[in-house]
Amino acid sequence: MSVQPRRTTASAFPCDISDPDFEPDHSAVHLRCQFAESLQALDRAIAAEQDLELAIGDGETSLFDPALANWLKSAETGWDCVTDRLSVLREVADILPDSLLSKMSFCLSDAMSSTDLHEFDHQILFGRQLVAQALQGAAISVAARDTAQLLSFALKRLEVIANRPFMFSDENRAEDMPQQDPPGMTPY
């Protein structure tokens, strides 16, 4: 009789530890899980908004058309869920303010509450800086790579949102964002 090694399943977001000898910092693990759940809520909201855009089509259909009610409700519910998740995430991130995930949590929250395209772009720049910071160093640990991956997942969501017509309708959007630190950026 042969003994099979214990197999673990990998999640899309590395927030669960299966090694029984590993004693993680529970605050950090809770932050990672909340962060991953917030990204999943963002994915659902973006998908619902894209469905609504497809339902509207060429723009001749009114948002008040009863046929669009389900898509509109789904998109509104998705964004409400994002707001709720980011609120919880921000509370958890306050416990570990120096963590890169905490800083990206504040960045996500600030970006999603911004009403100005340029402010949103500043948050994207800050997110890029966090990803670069996570990848610094000669030998990057597995945990640092996982953190960098989560940060880049969040950054990709912000970039998708910034380029969607449902978020900002600024006709004068610059093709390339400035590559230097914007003045007045919120330090975390």
Secondary structure, DSSP 8 states (H G I E B T S, - for coil): -----------SS------TT----HHHHHHHHHHHHHHHHHHHHHHHHHHHHHHHTTTTS-TT-GGGHHHHHHHHHHHHHHHHHHHHHHHHHTTSTTSHHHHHHHHHHHHHH--SHHHHHHHHHHHHHHHHHHT-SSS--HHHHHHHHHHHHHHHHHHHHHTSTTT---TT--SS--SS--TT----
